[in-house]
C-alpha cells in the first residue's frame, strides 16, 4: 500500500522494541515512519533533543511505590534536552492500588518541578500516538530538528547517583532524598542515622523514619 505521506515531509519516530506489544506503533505507522530499536533511555525518540517515556496509570503508581519513577525520570532528563512523560489511562486517583493520593501528588510535583520533566495525560493508545506524532512533526518539520539516534546514556553526576540511592527507600521522594543528604552529608550518614536523628530532618517525621529504619535493619531473605 502506498504511503500517505510524502518523502520530503517524512516524520520518523524511533520506538523502543519493548513497546512493540502495544498498539501505538501500528497507529503511528499510518502517520509516519516508525523504526523499532532498543533505546538506552525513553520509549520513543521524537528528535535529537526530545524523548518520551510512556507509562500506564497502573505502572506510574507502581513505579512510585518501588522507587523506579525518579531514577527513570533523572535518566530521561540526563539524556534529552526536552524530556516528556506520558501517563496513559484512567485517572491516577481512581485505581485500585492502595496508595495515598498525597503520594501521587507529591510524585507529580517532583517530576515536573524538581526533575523538570514535562507530563502529558492521555486516555488511550490512540491519544498517545497522536500526541507523539504531533511532538515529532513539530520538532522535525517546523523546528528542523534531526532524528539521529542517541548513543549511550549520559553518566549521571555523583550527586544524582546519591539521590537515586536514597530515593529508592520507601516513601522517599527526590526532594526528601536531597534533604536527607544535605542534613547527613552522605548516603552512609543517612543509612546509619537512628530513627530519632532521621525524625529531625524536615519532611521525614516519625512514620517515615520508622519505615526507613525497619527496611535498613531487616535481614535480607534469599529467594527460593
N, C-alpha and C positions, 0 to 999 in steps of 0.2 A: 504494500500500500504506500502511495506517495506521501511524503512528509507534508504536513500542513504549513510548515514554517519555512521561510527561505533561508539558504545558507548564510547570506550576509546578515541576517537577523537572528542567527542561531544563538540560543542560550544553552549553556552547558551547566549541569549540576552533577557534582560528584556525590554519590550516595554510599555510605559505608555498607559493606557486604552483610553486616548483621541486621540491616534494615530491609533486606531483600524479602523477608517474610511478610512485611507489611504491604498494604495496597498502595502506599504513597508513590512508590517508584513507577508503578504501572499508570497511575493517574498523571504523574509528571511527564511520562513518556509521550503523552498525547499533546503536550505543550512545548516540550523542549528535548534536548539530548540528555539522557541520563547515563552516567558511567559509574558502574559499581567498582568500588575499590576499598580495600581495608584502610581506613583512615586512622591515623595515630590519635587524633583528637576530633571530636564532633561526629554527628551522624550525617550531616550534609555540609559540603563546602559550596558556597554560593559565589565567591570571588576570591581574589588573593588576600583579601583582608576580612572577609565575613564567613563565619562558620556557625552552624546551628545545631544545638543538641535538642532532641525530641524526647519527651517523657510523657507517658500517660499519667493521669492523676494518681493512679494507684502506685506507679513507680516513683513519682515525685515524693509522695508521702513516705514510701518505703525507704527512699534514699535519704530522707531526713532522719528517719529512725536508726538507720545503720551507719550514718555518717558519710555516705558516698557523695551526697549532693555538693558539699562545699569543696571537696577535693576535685570533683569533676568541673565545677564552675571556675575554680582557680586555674586549672589546666586549660580550659577553654579560653579564658581571659589571657593567659600567657601566650597562647598560640595565635589568637586572632585579634586584630585591632578593633573589630566590631563583632563581639560575641552575642549570640542570641539563644535564649532558652525558650522552646515552645512546649507548653503544657497542654496536652490534648485529652478531652473527655469531659465527664460531668464535673460539677463544682467540687473543688477541693474540700469543701466543708460538708459535703453530703455523702461521703464514703462511709463504709462500714468499719474502716480501720480505727482502732482505738488510739487516738492522738488528740491532744488538747488543741483547740483552734488557735490559741496564742502561739503554740509551737510552729504552726503553719504560717501564721502572720509574721512571726519573727524570722523564719527562714526566707520568706519572700523579701522582707526588708533587707536582710543581709545580702541576698543575691543581687538586688538592684542597687542599694545604697553603698554597701561595703565593697563587694567584689566588682561592681559596675558591669553587670551583665543584663542586657535588655530582656524582658519577659513578654511573651505573647501567649494568649489563651485561645485555643480553637476547640470546636465541639466534636470534630471528627477528622478522619483521614483526608477527606476531600478539602476541608478548610485548611488543613495543614499543608497540603500540596499547593493550594492556591497562594498561601502566604509565602511559601518557599519560592515559588516561581516569581511572584511579584518582587521579592527582595533581589533574586538573581537577575531578573530582567533590568531592574533599576541599576544595579551595580555594573552589569556587563554592557548594557546598551546606552543608558543615559549617562552613567559616570565613567564609561570606557575602562572599567577595571578588568584586569586579566583573571583567568581561572586556573593558573598554574598550580598544580597540586603542591601542598606544603610538604616539607621534609619531615625530619624527626621533630618531635615536640621539643619546645624550648625547655632548658633546665630552669627549675624554679630557684629562687633565692633561698638562702639558709633560713631567713625569717619566715618565708612562705611555707617551707617544709616543716618548720617547727609548729606553725599554726595548724597545718594538716594533722600533725601528730596529736595535738591537744584537742582539735575539733573532732577527732574520732571518738572521744569519750562521750558517754550518753548525756544528752541534754546540754551539750556544749556547742554553741554556735561559733562562727569565726570571730564575732565580736567578743564573746566571752573568752575564747582562746587567747585573744590579744590581751585582754585584761589580766588573765592569769599569768601570762608570760611577762607582762610588764611588772606585775606585783612580785613574782618569784624569781624572775631573771633568766630562767631556762626551763626546758621540759623536765629536766631532772628535779628542779626545785618544785615543780607542780606535782610530780609523781610522788615525791617524798613528803609533801606537806601533810600535816594532820588535818582531821576534819575541822577542828577549831580554827586552824590557820586558813583553810580554804573558805570558811564562812565569812572571813573578813574582807574578801575580795568583792567589790561591787557587782551585783547581778548574780552571785552564786547562791548564797543563802544556805540554810540548814539542809533542806531536802536534796539539792543538787550535790552538796558536799558529801552527804551520806552515800548517795548513789555512786559518786566517783570513788570514794574510799572502798566501798564494797567490791566494786569491779576490780580495782587495782590490787586488792588483797586476796581476791578469790583464787583458789588453786585452779590451774588450767586442767581441764578434763579432756583427755585424748579421745578422738573419735574412734568408735569401734570399727 
